Amino acid sequence: MTRLNLVLLLAVLLSAMHLVQVQYESRRLYTEIERAQGDARRLEIEHERLQVEKRAQATPLRVERLAKDQLQMRPATPAITQYVSPDGRVQP
């Protein structure tokens, strides 16, 4: 009888220790999930901010101003346009 009681006591203790370990792991994983979700929210906000900035940088007026100021580009006119024929000769 005492042998059975000792075995049952050992089983209860092992079960309790395993339960504590599982609860600890569960809490650790829950906090890791919360942290990952917070990171995902921050990345999503950053992505949206970058998308807005990209749209602001790519406006036609800004692109045209940069082309004129930094690249010294000018609009194409018939006076400066050269046409290339299929045989490779340049035609005015």
Buried (B, 14 or more C-beta within 10 A) or exposed (E): EEEEEEEEEEEEEEEEEEEEEEEEEEEEEEEEEEEEEEEEEEEEEEEEEEEEEEEEEEEEEEEEEEEEEEEEEEEEEEEEEEEEEEEEEEEE
